[in-house]
Structures are given as C-alpha cells and as structure tokens.
Amino acid sequence: MYLAAGRLLKGLLLAQEGRAEEGVALMREGGAGRLRAEALRRNGAGYDAAKAALERALASARQTNAKSLELRAETALAELRST
C-alpha cells in the first residue's frame, strides 16, 4: 500500500514539474514494475519473477519515452543480473 501511495505522489510531483510523461509512466507501470521487482526480491521471490517485472517496467518506460525510468529499470536489471 505504501509503495503504491508513494508512486502516485511522486508521479503527481513529476507531472507538476513539467515532467508529465515520466509522472504518468511512474503512476502506471514504468516505476511500478521496478518497485514490484524490488518488493519481490525483498520478500524472497525468485530471480525469474523479479526479472520479468523489471523487463515489463523497461518496456513500459521505453513505450512512454520516460528516459529516467528507463535508466532506473536498466540499472535495476543489471544489478539483478550481477547477483
């Protein structure tokens, strides 16, 4: 619940800063997928589940052209692969 509320708030703040595309992507899937992957890993979920969530986040960020979210998803995916 807190992850979703934080994502929504951050998305709204980005939109207010003139970064609407990033804000919308964050409120939708781009940022949510990355946060979902982090939550999955923290709760003992397998590598495949976290990887799938990050790949969905990456695809969503690319689709919306949200470069910072794309970079975050790529970074998280690289960190996952290195573990």
Number of C-alpha atoms within 10 A of each C-alpha: 6 7 12 13 11 12 19 19 15 18 23 18 14 17 15 11 10 10 14 16 17 25 25 20 22 27 20 17 19 31 31 22 25 29 22 19 29 18 14 17 16 11 9 9 13 12 14 10 14 25 22 15 23 29 20 20 30 26 17 23 27 17 12 15 14 22 14 14 23 23 14 18 27 17 14 21 21 13 10 16 10 7 6
